[in-house]
């Protein structure tokens, strides 16, 4: 699974490095008319916004799967409860079998 992840991620990393090498020029970034503009390399601004977009996409995906995670937790609890019930029933059945075997007489043993 890790290899598959790297197969998909590595081209994006290579593209980001190639973009950074190809765009070293500074650009002026003005946030508001009241503040002085910032001179930053084009690749730095682009990579920061791409990273922010990645984090925002991750957050949206995580929030959209909240119902699935909640349902999974519910089914895990229910599964554990049912497993306990099965074990309890198996134990009761084994006790009943043992009790029946203890009450067997030699005549009933020959019938079976």
C-alpha positions as CSV (number, residue, x, y, z in Angstrom):
1,X,0.0,0.0,0.0
2,X,2.9,2.4,0.8
3,X,4.4,1.7,-2.6
4,X,1.1,2.5,-4.3
5,X,1.0,5.8,-2.4
6,X,4.5,6.7,-3.5
7,X,3.7,5.9,-7.1
8,X,1.0,8.5,-7.0
9,X,2.7,11.1,-4.8
10,X,6.2,11.1,-6.4
11,X,5.1,12.7,-9.7
12,X,3.5,15.6,-7.8
13,X,6.6,16.1,-5.8
14,X,8.7,16.0,-9.0
15,X,6.4,18.5,-10.7
16,X,6.6,20.9,-7.7
17,X,10.4,20.7,-7.6
18,X,10.5,21.3,-11.4
19,X,8.1,24.3,-11.0
20,X,10.3,25.8,-8.2
21,X,13.4,25.4,-10.3
22,X,11.8,26.9,-13.4
23,X,10.2,29.9,-11.5
24,X,12.8,31.5,-9.2
25,X,11.7,35.1,-10.0
26,X,10.3,37.3,-7.3
27,X,6.8,38.7,-7.5
28,X,5.1,41.4,-5.4
29,X,2.3,40.2,-3.3
30,X,-0.1,42.9,-1.9
31,X,-2.4,41.8,0.9
32,X,-4.1,45.1,1.4
33,X,-3.6,48.8,0.5
34,X,-2.6,49.5,4.2
35,X,0.3,47.2,4.3
36,X,3.5,47.1,2.3
37,X,3.7,44.5,-0.4
38,X,5.8,41.3,0.0
39,X,8.4,40.3,-2.5
40,X,8.4,36.5,-2.6
41,X,9.5,33.9,-5.1
42,X,6.7,32.7,-7.4
43,X,7.3,29.1,-6.5
44,X,6.9,29.8,-2.7
45,X,3.6,31.5,-3.1
46,X,2.3,28.8,-5.5
47,X,3.5,25.9,-3.2
48,X,1.9,27.6,-0.1
49,X,-1.4,27.9,-1.8
50,X,-1.2,24.4,-3.2
51,X,-0.5,23.1,0.3
52,X,-3.4,25.1,1.7
53,X,-5.6,23.6,-1.0
54,X,-4.4,20.1,-0.1
55,X,-5.1,20.7,3.6
56,X,-8.5,22.1,2.9
57,X,-9.4,19.2,0.6
58,X,-8.2,16.7,3.3
59,X,-10.4,18.5,5.9
60,X,-13.4,18.4,3.7
61,X,-12.9,14.7,2.9
62,X,-12.4,13.9,6.6
63,X,-15.6,15.8,7.6
64,X,-17.6,14.2,4.8
65,X,-16.8,10.7,6.0
66,X,-17.8,11.4,9.6
67,X,-21.1,9.5,9.1
68,X,-19.2,6.5,7.8
69,X,-16.8,6.5,10.7
70,X,-19.7,6.8,13.2
71,X,-21.5,3.9,11.5
72,X,-18.4,1.8,11.6
73,X,-17.9,2.4,15.4
74,X,-21.6,1.4,15.9
75,X,-21.2,-1.8,14.0
76,X,-18.0,-2.7,15.8
77,X,-19.8,-2.3,19.2
78,X,-22.7,-4.3,17.9
79,X,-20.4,-7.0,16.6
80,X,-18.6,-7.3,20.0
81,X,-22.0,-7.6,21.7
82,X,-23.2,-10.3,19.4
83,X,-19.9,-12.2,19.7
84,X,-20.4,-12.2,23.5
85,X,-23.9,-13.4,23.1
86,X,-22.8,-16.3,20.8
87,X,-20.1,-17.3,23.2
88,X,-22.6,-17.3,26.1
89,X,-25.1,-19.4,24.1
90,X,-22.3,-21.9,23.0
91,X,-21.3,-22.2,26.7
92,X,-24.9,-22.8,27.7
93,X,-25.4,-25.4,25.0
94,X,-22.2,-27.2,26.0
95,X,-23.4,-27.2,29.6
96,X,-26.7,-28.8,28.5
97,X,-24.9,-31.4,26.4
98,X,-22.6,-32.2,29.4
99,X,-25.6,-32.5,31.7
100,X,-27.4,-34.8,29.2
101,X,-24.3,-37.0,29.0
102,X,-24.1,-37.2,32.7
103,X,-27.6,-38.4,33.0
104,X,-27.2,-41.1,30.3
105,X,-27.8,-44.6,31.4
106,X,-26.2,-47.7,29.8
107,X,-29.5,-48.5,28.0
108,X,-29.7,-45.1,26.4
109,X,-26.0,-45.3,25.3
110,X,-26.8,-48.5,23.3
111,X,-29.6,-46.7,21.5
112,X,-27.4,-44.0,20.1
